[in-house]
Amino acid sequence: MNAKTEFPDGLARCSWVDTSTEYMAYHDTEWGHPEADDRALFEQLCLEGFQSGLSWRTILSKREAFRRGFANFDPARVARFGEKEVAGLLADSGIVRHRGKIEAVINNAARALEMIQREGSLGAYLWRFEAPPGAPSTYGASTSEQSEALSKALKKLGWKFVGPTTVYAFMQSVGMVNDHSPDCHCYAASEKARKAFRRPA
């Protein structure tokens, strides 16, 4: 999975990135950058659940509509959604209209609030599953020992649509692992950011 170089600026990027401005910006400024903010972590885990069976390109193009529909992924607000809000979301052509996934987000918002109350923050819990220093590289994989463990733990706590592949994609996106291609221009910056990152406690 070597990086590609056929981009307008001549920079090498991961092979999954296309040449659209939106996708390049997401790859360069968000994907793989360590994230500690609970709202952002909740959003990304929800969106990765919606991505299951689809392309991330599809989800990214609908991200602003998802944010509008799901109250900017504020767990406290989403947890109060009822059938009226579900019906509205199912009628919203701007998002992926999948009842199971929509209801999973609402369920997961309630589980997120429980976790924040118990652990202090989502980040404090989720980042515990980061691979320890010196762990074997999982570059190019679709799951990892850590994503399997986090998926199992979240399911036990009542979370939905958090299979190990979905969770691994989440871990990649929020910088819990640096899965930029080694020859991607973002790889070194991601490594530096991860070393400087203060893990939530």
C-alpha positions, 0 to 999 in steps of 0.5 A: 500500500504505497502512497500515490503522487498523482496529486495537483501539488505533487505530494505523496499521499496514502493510496486511498485518497482521491484528488478532490480538494475535500478528500485531500484536506481530510487526509492532510489535516484530520486523518491520523491526527490524535484527537482527545475531544469527546464530541469529536471522538463520538462523531467519528465513531458514529460516522465510522459506523455509518460507513460500514458497507459504504465508502468513506468518500460517501460519508465525508460528502454527507458529513455536514448533513450528518452534523445537522441531523444529529445535533452536531453529535452532542451526546446529551442532545442525541440521547434524547432523540425519539421516534419523531427525530428518527422519522425526520432522519429517515426522511433526510436525503442528505444522510445515509437513511438506515434505521438500524444505524440511526437508532444505534447512534441514539443508543450510543449517545446514551452509552457515551453519557454513561461512560463520561459519568463513569470514566470522566471522558470518552477519551480517557476510556477509548485511548486506553486501547491504544497499542503499547509502545513497541507493538507490532505494526498493523499497517495495511490491516483492517483490524488489530488486537486493540480494535478487537479488544475495544470492540468487545468492550464497547459491545459489552457496555451496550454500544451498537455498530462497533465491530472490530473493523469499524473500530479499527477505522475509528482508531486510524482516523483519530490517531490511535495508530499511525496508518499513513503510508510510510512514504506519505507526506503526512507520516512523519507529521503524524508520528510527531503529533502522536509523540507530543499528544497528551493522552486523556487521563 
